[in-house]
Each structure stands twice: as structure tokens, then as C-alpha cells.
Amino acid sequence: MYKTFKTFLSAVAAALGLALALAVVQPAAAQAAAGQISLSPTTGPAGSAITVTGSGFKASTNGTVIIGSTTFPLKTTSTGTFSAPATIPAAATGKITVTAKTSSVQASAVFTVTAPTTTTAPAPAPAPTVSTARLQFGAATNGGPLASAELDEVAALAGEAPSSVLFYKDFLQPAPITEMNAVRSRGAVPLVTWEPWAWGGGVNQPAYSLDRIAAGDFDAHIAQWGQALAAWGYPVQLRFAHEMNGDWYPWAESVNGNQPGDYVLAWRHVHDVVEAQGATNVSWVWSPNVPYWGSTDLAGLYPGAGYVDVVALDGYNWGTSASWSGWISPQDLFAPGIAQLRELAPGTPILIAETASSEAGGDKAAWNTQLISYLAAQPDVMGFVWFHIQKEADWRINSSAASATAFKNALQARRTS
């Protein structure tokens, strides 16, 4: 009996010892099974995408990532780890708890919501404006005043908007009020070349001989122009019957049955008819070609100080683009004609009404630089108009990258000098 009781006590003691051992060991086992998580990134604006990485979770089981009222699924590996994508709620602010949970383990980490980063788009570069430099820059393009993209291109190439826009009308067309409005809207002055002929009719057009113009045969048409220009009221440069000292237009005295002295009579008559309509806003531009061997002498073609507000020259560097031409410097091209204009019309502003250079036969970039430098040094030269058109040659500013760069730099230099 005693032995049996002793055996019973031993069994009880053993059981109590095992219970105590389990009581001591169990918390350590539970502690080892506790999970932990990390976030990547740990900060960012509301709505950020994050990755939740965990370890110490029950192996090969499904669980949940909880952020506020939003949940995202997770699945652990055979070693109790996981990596799960999640998104911070769009309305979250401050610090927000991110919890990962399986059936027996959970862990949390904190994500800090920051103010959103705003990226401000760079302000667009301001559009080039008309320069206030003494030497003004004007342009002619293939599409004329209504081809706004062409004029925008010229402004971008030059680094400034043209102060005048040159375009052409014949004797069959009405006064170009729409075109002039387009020019004025760009902050420029229209330079209208008014040609007394019918386009496409060639040099021999007896209907438009100078004596018929002087006799008044076109007075109704001329008066309509004068009335329209007067009603428009803004400054306009009118370049009537240009390059009259050559032989390629029917208003030259050497062609079309015209006689010496006819040009001056026709010019004065047209001037007087327009002026009689009250068009005091018109500035009259007398514009011969640069004198050349065989051209008509300018002295007999000049209408007189009372009939001209601006004297001008047209001149191009053809280079070797034509069989008869050679490379010529800006000074050699224009200096002789400028000297004659100064003698004919002392004190009258001088305009280079058409100019450009070919690429053939020389360095166009250097020519552009020399042209602007030379003209800027002439105190009575008010400006020049670049013929930005690919025609007999590629006269455009950007006929080459070097030409365009030199042109822009030369204009900038004359603005800052």
C-alpha cells in the first residue's frame, strides 16, 4: 500500500514538473513565432504604391494586409515570409498603420504620408517681339502676311519679330486691308509693293505703259486704293513701281514703249491721286535696284523730295548661283548705291527693301554677319528687309544651320552694341 502511494506521489510530481517545464518553455516558443514587417517606401504622398515585406509568419498560408478600411491579399512562403503590393489610401494623412495578418500571427508598421510633390511645367519661352534697335529688321516670306507660321519661323530664326512685312500686289487687286491688318496685329508695319501691271503678262504690257498711268487711265483704281488706305488710317509704307532702273518690269523706261521722263510723271501722278484721298498715313518708298553696268541712271528717275519719304535699294548676293554672277561683299553690293541716294535725297532715310545671299560661291554665314554690321554702321540706313524665300536661289535665313546662327547672332549684336 505504501509502495503504491509512493509510486502515485512520484507520478504526480513528475506531472507537475512537466507542467512547470511547459509553462516556462511555451512563452519562448510563442515569442519565436512572432512576425515582423517592413515597408518600402516608408514615406510618400497619399495614393503611393508600397511593398509590404514580412517574416516570421505561418508557413504557406494566406493572409491580409490592412491599411485603414482597405485590405490586400498576401501569401506566405514555406519559410513564413511574404512580399505583397499595397496602396496607401488617397485620402490618408499623417501617420497611418499598415498591418499584415495571418490566422495566428500579425505585425504592423507605420507609413508617413507627405505632401504631394508638384512639378511645375517650365513657362513657355516668350514669343520674339519687334526690336527697338535703330537698324530695323523686316522680312518677306513666300505666303505673305497671312502665312503666320512662316512669319513665326522668321521670328524664331532671327530672335526677334520683323518690324515690317514686305508683300506684293499688282494693278488688278484692291488695297490689301486684310493683309495689312495681319501685319499690324504682329506689331509690324506693312511694306506694300504696288506693281502697275498684270501679273503673268510679261514685260511688254502696253496697257500699263507709264504714259497711260500719268494720263489718268487708272485714276479710278488708284483713288480706290487711296480711299481704302486713308480709311484704314494706320502707318503703311507704299513701294510703288520698284526696281525701275532695270529692264525686267513694264514700268522701266527702257521697255514697253516708255520714254525718258515717263517714270517721274507716272510716280507723281499716282502719288497725287492717293494723297488727294486724304491718305496721309502713307509713307512713299522709292526703291531702285542697286545700280549696275547698263542700268538706267537714278538721277532721271527720282521723283523729288516732295514725293518721296524713304529711298531704298534692292540688292542680292547671287554668288555663283547664276552664270553671270559672282560673290560680292555687302559693302561692295550696297555702298555705291547708298552714295547715290545720299546725293539725290540728302537727309532722307534709306531702306534696304530687298536683300539676301545665296550659299553658292562663298561663306553665307560670314556674309550675313558682314551685312548687318555694315548697315548698322550707316547712320541714315533705317533698316533692311530679308527675302526669306527659296526662289532663284535659296535666299532663306536658314538655307544652312551656319547661316541661321550667324544671322541671329548678328541681329543680337546690333541690339546690344
Secondary structure, DSSP 8 states (H G I E B T S, - for coil): -HHHHHHHHHHHHHHHHHHHHHHHHHHHHHHHT--EEEEESSEEETT-EEEEEEESS-TT-EEEEEETTEEEEEE--TTS-EEEEEE--TT--SEEEEEEE-SS-EEEEEEEEE---------------B---SSEEEEEETTGGG-HHHHHHHHHHHTSB-SEEEEEEETTS---HHHHHHHHHTT-EEEEEEESS-TTS-S--GGG-HHHHHTTTTHHHHHHHHHHHHHH-S-EEEEES--TTSSSSTTSTTSTT--TTHHHHHHHHHHHHHHHTT-TTEEEEE--B---TT---GGGT---GGG-SEEEEEEEE-TTSSTT-----HHHHHHHHHHHHHHHSTT--EEEEEEEE-STTS-HHHHHHHHHHHHHT-TTEEEEEEEE-BSSSB--TTSSHHHHHHHHHHHHHHHH-
